[in-house]
Amino acid sequence: MVEWFVKFPAGSLEPEIIPVTIADTDALLNFLYQQISCSSIETVRFGRSGSAVMVVDEEGLLKEDPVPNLIGCALYSGYLVGNLILCEIGTRDGEPDIVGFPSMLEAHAAAAAAKTVAQLKAMHDYPDPE
């Protein structure tokens, strides 16, 4: 089954929608490490549903010249750097796990919503509604 992940590169508001078939959790981790360009990831939940997740470089702030992630900083109350992946909490092989969006349409909708929030916060410095 194809899953759709949304990648926001560091310093950019332009998403990349990535379709991928994930065989198991090991394949998922390898995919995430490759896309984020790291060796240790952290999941950051955001939003009201509790199922929305950003996967980020856990050691990003320790790197030389870290680049802020504009989307991550807008959606999370902390400072996030490096590439990030937007996805969801779901099930894989009957166990709770990180999963991609079930359709390209939902991935594009999530990317557009994240980009809009980041732009509004940057333009108006609105406080987080939560």
C-alpha positions as protocol buffer text, in pm:
chain_id: "A"
residue {
  index: 1
  type: MET
  ca { x: 0 y: 0 z: 0 }
}
residue {
  index: 2
  type: VAL
  ca { x: 132 y: 344 z: -91 }
}
residue {
  index: 3
  type: GLU
  ca { x: 164 y: 598 z: 188 }
}
residue {
  index: 4
  type: TRP
  ca { x: 216 y: 969 z: 130 }
}
residue {
  index: 5
  type: PHE
  ca { x: 464 y: 1164 z: 343 }
}
residue {
  index: 6
  type: VAL
  ca { x: 516 y: 1541 z: 340 }
}
residue {
  index: 7
  type: LYS
  ca { x: 873 y: 1668 z: 364 }
}
residue {
  index: 8
  type: PHE
  ca { x: 952 y: 2029 z: 451 }
}
residue {
  index: 9
  type: PRO
  ca { x: 1321 y: 2105 z: 397 }
}
residue {
  index: 10
  type: ALA
  ca { x: 1494 y: 2330 z: 647 }
}
residue {
  index: 11
  type: GLY
  ca { x: 1452 y: 2700 z: 571 }
}
residue {
  index: 12
  type: SER
  ca { x: 1174 y: 2643 z: 315 }
}
residue {
  index: 13
  type: LEU
  ca { x: 797 y: 2668 z: 303 }
}
residue {
  index: 14
  type: GLU
  ca { x: 776 y: 2450 z: -8 }
}
residue {
  index: 15
  type: PRO
  ca { x: 672 y: 2091 z: 62 }
}
residue {
  index: 16
  type: GLU
  ca { x: 776 y: 1776 z: -118 }
}
residue {
  index: 17
  type: ILE
  ca { x: 508 y: 1505 z: -133 }
}
residue {
  index: 18
  type: ILE
  ca { x: 673 y: 1162 z: -125 }
}
residue {
  index: 19
  type: PRO
  ca { x: 482 y: 845 z: -217 }
}
residue {
  index: 20
  type: VAL
  ca { x: 640 y: 532 z: -72 }
}
residue {
  index: 21
  type: THR
  ca { x: 552 y: 173 z: 7 }
}
residue {
  index: 22
  type: ILE
  ca { x: 681 y: 81 z: 351 }
}
residue {
  index: 23
  type: ALA
  ca { x: 730 y: -291 z: 416 }
}
residue {
  index: 24
  type: ASP
  ca { x: 794 y: -275 z: 792 }
}
residue {
  index: 25
  type: THR
  ca { x: 914 y: -52 z: 1076 }
}
residue {
  index: 26
  type: ASP
  ca { x: 1282 y: -96 z: 982 }
}
residue {
  index: 27
  type: ALA
  ca { x: 1209 y: 23 z: 628 }
}
residue {
  index: 28
  type: LEU
  ca { x: 1015 y: 318 z: 772 }
}
residue {
  index: 29
  type: LEU
  ca { x: 1307 y: 419 z: 994 }
}
residue {
  index: 30
  type: ASN
  ca { x: 1553 y: 395 z: 703 }
}
residue {
  index: 31
  type: PHE
  ca { x: 1323 y: 611 z: 490 }
}
residue {
  index: 32
  type: LEU
  ca { x: 1291 y: 873 z: 765 }
}
residue {
  index: 33
  type: TYR
  ca { x: 1666 y: 884 z: 836 }
}
residue {
  index: 34
  type: GLN
  ca { x: 1736 y: 930 z: 465 }
}
residue {
  index: 35
  type: GLN
  ca { x: 1475 y: 1203 z: 411 }
}
residue {
  index: 36
  type: ILE
  ca { x: 1564 y: 1398 z: 725 }
}
residue {
  index: 37
  type: SER
  ca { x: 1941 y: 1342 z: 678 }
}
residue {
  index: 38
  type: CYS
  ca { x: 2000 y: 1224 z: 1033 }
}
residue {
  index: 39
  type: SER
  ca { x: 2072 y: 917 z: 1243 }
}
residue {
  index: 40
  type: SER
  ca { x: 1833 y: 983 z: 1534 }
}
residue {
  index: 41
  type: ILE
  ca { x: 1472 y: 1097 z: 1504 }
}
residue {
  index: 42
  type: GLU
  ca { x: 1217 y: 1246 z: 1742 }
}
residue {
  index: 43
  type: THR
  ca { x: 841 y: 1258 z: 1694 }
}
residue {
  index: 44
  type: VAL
  ca { x: 660 y: 1577 z: 1785 }
}
residue {
  index: 45
  type: ARG
  ca { x: 281 y: 1565 z: 1808 }
}
residue {
  index: 46
  type: PHE
  ca { x: 87 y: 1877 z: 1724 }
}
residue {
  index: 47
  type: GLY
  ca { x: -266 y: 1986 z: 1650 }
}
residue {
  index: 48
  type: ARG
  ca { x: -587 y: 1911 z: 1830 }
}
residue {
  index: 49
  type: SER
  ca { x: -650 y: 1564 z: 1693 }
}
residue {
  index: 50
  type: GLY
  ca { x: -344 y: 1414 z: 1858 }
}
residue {
  index: 51
  type: SER
  ca { x: -269 y: 1206 z: 1550 }
}
residue {
  index: 52
  type: ALA
  ca { x: -67 y: 1466 z: 1357 }
}
residue {
  index: 53
  type: VAL
  ca { x: 309 y: 1418 z: 1388 }
}
residue {
  index: 54
  type: MET
  ca { x: 628 y: 1586 z: 1276 }
}
residue {
  index: 55
  type: VAL
  ca { x: 934 y: 1365 z: 1258 }
}
residue {
  index: 56
  type: VAL
  ca { x: 1249 y: 1572 z: 1316 }
}
residue {
  index: 57
  type: ASP
  ca { x: 1624 y: 1533 z: 1368 }
}
residue {
  index: 58
  type: GLU
  ca { x: 1662 y: 1468 z: 1741 }
}
residue {
  index: 59
  type: GLU
  ca { x: 2018 y: 1604 z: 1740 }
}
residue {
  index: 60
  type: GLY
  ca { x: 1959 y: 1889 z: 1496 }
}
residue {
  index: 61
  type: LEU
  ca { x: 2053 y: 2166 z: 1740 }
}
residue {
  index: 62
  type: LEU
  ca { x: 2389 y: 2000 z: 1802 }
}
residue {
  index: 63
  type: LYS
  ca { x: 2492 y: 2026 z: 1437 }
}
residue {
  index: 64
  type: GLU
  ca { x: 2718 y: 2300 z: 1309 }
}
residue {
  index: 65
  type: ASP
  ca { x: 2512 y: 2588 z: 1163 }
}
residue {
  index: 66
  type: PRO
  ca { x: 2162 y: 2443 z: 1220 }
}
residue {
  index: 67
  type: VAL
  ca { x: 1898 y: 2580 z: 982 }
}
residue {
  index: 68
  type: PRO
  ca { x: 1554 y: 2647 z: 1134 }
}
residue {
  index: 69
  type: ASN
  ca { x: 1257 y: 2467 z: 991 }
}
residue {
  index: 70
  type: LEU
  ca { x: 995 y: 2737 z: 930 }
}
residue {
  index: 71
  type: ILE
  ca { x: 706 y: 2492 z: 936 }
}
residue {
  index: 72
  type: GLY
  ca { x: 829 y: 2317 z: 1250 }
}
residue {
  index: 73
  type: CYS
  ca { x: 876 y: 2643 z: 1438 }
}
residue {
  index: 74
  type: ALA
  ca { x: 525 y: 2755 z: 1340 }
}
residue {
  index: 75
  type: LEU
  ca { x: 348 y: 2432 z: 1434 }
}
residue {
  index: 76
  type: TYR
  ca { x: 540 y: 2363 z: 1753 }
}
residue {
  index: 77
  type: SER
  ca { x: 608 y: 2592 z: 2046 }
}
residue {
  index: 78
  type: GLY
  ca { x: 980 y: 2514 z: 2036 }
}
residue {
  index: 79
  type: TYR
  ca { x: 1267 y: 2571 z: 1796 }
}
residue {
  index: 80
  type: LEU
  ca { x: 1304 y: 2294 z: 1536 }
}
residue {
  index: 81
  type: VAL
  ca { x: 1587 y: 2272 z: 1284 }
}
residue {
  index: 82
  type: GLY
  ca { x: 1664 y: 2061 z: 980 }
}
residue {
  index: 83
  type: ASN
  ca { x: 1431 y: 1875 z: 747 }
}
residue {
  index: 84
  type: LEU
  ca { x: 1105 y: 1740 z: 883 }
}
residue {
  index: 85
  type: ILE
  ca { x: 841 y: 1493 z: 776 }
}
residue {
  index: 86
  type: LEU
  ca { x: 468 y: 1546 z: 838 }
}
residue {
  index: 87
  type: CYS
  ca { x: 272 y: 1227 z: 892 }
}
residue {
  index: 88
  type: GLU
  ca { x: 25 y: 1066 z: 1131 }
}
residue {
  index: 89
  type: ILE
  ca { x: 4 y: 818 z: 1417 }
}
residue {
  index: 90
  type: GLY
  ca { x: -173 y: 506 z: 1301 }
}
residue {
  index: 91
  type: THR
  ca { x: -113 y: 133 z: 1294 }
}
residue {
  index: 92
  type: ARG
  ca { x: 134 y: -82 z: 1102 }
}
residue {
  index: 93
  type: ASP
  ca { x: 100 y: -459 z: 1128 }
}
residue {
  index: 94
  type: GLY
  ca { x: -158 y: -412 z: 1403 }
}
residue {
  index: 95
  type: GLU
  ca { x: 76 y: -204 z: 1621 }
}
residue {
  index: 96
  type: PRO
  ca { x: 78 y: 175 z: 1685 }
}
residue {
  index: 97
  type: ASP
  ca { x: 331 y: 339 z: 1452 }
}
residue {
  index: 98
  type: ILE
  ca { x: 405 y: 639 z: 1235 }
}
residue {
  index: 99
  type: VAL
  ca { x: 217 y: 619 z: 905 }
}
residue {
  index: 100
  type: GLY
  ca { x: 194 y: 832 z: 595 }
}
residue {
  index: 101
  type: PHE
  ca { x: -123 y: 995 z: 475 }
}
residue {
  index: 102
  type: PRO
  ca { x: -356 y: 748 z: 301 }
}
residue {
  index: 103
  type: SER
  ca { x: -389 y: 957 z: -18 }
}
residue {
  index: 104
  type: MET
  ca { x: -204 y: 1218 z: -217 }
}
residue {
  index: 105
  type: LEU
  ca { x: -498 y: 1454 z: -165 }
}
residue {
  index: 106
  type: GLU
  ca { x: -471 y: 1430 z: 216 }
}
residue {
  index: 107
  type: ALA
  ca { x: -93 y: 1482 z: 199 }
}
residue {
  index: 108
  type: HIS
  ca { x: -138 y: 1795 z: -13 }
}
residue {
  index: 109
  type: ALA
  ca { x: -410 y: 1923 z: 223 }
}
residue {
  index: 110
  type: ALA
  ca { x: -181 y: 1873 z: 525 }
}
residue {
  index: 111
  type: ALA
  ca { x: 106 y: 2047 z: 346 }
}
residue {
  index: 112
  type: ALA
  ca { x: -114 y: 2342 z: 247 }
}
residue {
  index: 113
  type: ALA
  ca { x: -253 y: 2379 z: 600 }
}
residue {
  index: 114
  type: ALA
  ca { x: 96 y: 2370 z: 755 }
}
residue {
  index: 115
  type: LYS
  ca { x: 225 y: 2625 z: 505 }
}
residue {
  index: 116
  type: THR
  ca { x: -71 y: 2858 z: 571 }
}
residue {
  index: 117
  type: VAL
  ca { x: -19 y: 2844 z: 948 }
}
residue {
  index: 118
  type: ALA
  ca { x: 351 y: 2923 z: 906 }
}
residue {
  index: 119
  type: GLN
  ca { x: 278 y: 3216 z: 675 }
}
residue {
  index: 120
  type: LEU
  ca { x: 14 y: 3361 z: 907 }
}
residue {
  index: 121
  type: LYS
  ca { x: 238 y: 3332 z: 1210 }
}
residue {
  index: 122
  type: ALA
  ca { x: 525 y: 3493 z: 1024 }
}
residue {
  index: 123
  type: MET
  ca { x: 312 y: 3781 z: 895 }
}
residue {
  index: 124
  type: HIS
  ca { x: 108 y: 3852 z: 1206 }
}
residue {
  index: 125
  type: ASP
  ca { x: 288 y: 3683 z: 1492 }
}
residue {
  index: 126
  type: TYR
  ca { x: -40 y: 3532 z: 1611 }
}
residue {
  index: 127
  type: PRO
  ca { x: -23 y: 3336 z: 1936 }
}
residue {
  index: 128
  type: ASP
  ca { x: -79 y: 2962 z: 1918 }
}
residue {
  index: 129
  type: PRO
  ca { x: -458 y: 2901 z: 1958 }
}
residue {
  index: 130
  type: GLU
  ca { x: -409 y: 2588 z: 2173 }
}
